[in-house]
Amino acid sequence: MNTAIDTTTTAQRGWWRRNFGWLIGALLLGAFAMIAPYRDALREYAKREPLFPTDVPAGQWADYAGARWRLLDVDVLPPEGPLSRERPDATLLVARFEVIAAPGTVAKTLNRCQGRLSDAQGRLWQANQAFVSRKLYPQSRDCGSDDRGDKSWAAPGKPFRFVHIYQVPRAQVARLRELHPEIVMPSTDEKNPKAPEPGRYLRFAF
């Protein structure tokens, strides 16, 4: 009886030794078959929606989409400001940015940028959804050229300043440091070597 048990055990061990490589290969192929479609789907989704932030410390520059970007500061407009009558529960934040285009990057490309504001809970506010007097903030609302047509634009190596304006609940001002102005550039032109990685965007601290 002992001999039979030993023979069976030896046969089982031999089978595992002979087939171990095949089993590992099958497991790896199965895992790849599951991961590859998910990875491709995630990449396609990232072309449409920003997923991967590049966090930029306060006052620092970041390279992105063929230019260097930085957040200069953020202003909170006073309660008696532009929204005091229409939206007494809201206030306006104004973020001032500076961008320097790299050689070969044109203002028209930078103008494709989208601005938004995020908080710690993941809520988003789109930029430039409210009017602020040009006398108060004469800078462009576009990221690469002056939207008033005065022929000011982001030339390579030349600093260009613009503002993004956000309308947020007034209570949010008490948690100002939880907010992050963001710059998002559509990344649909994969043939452009300066196009950002799909889904990549800038998220600034201040």
Disulfide bonds with the S-S distance in Angstrom:
Cys113-Cys143 1.67
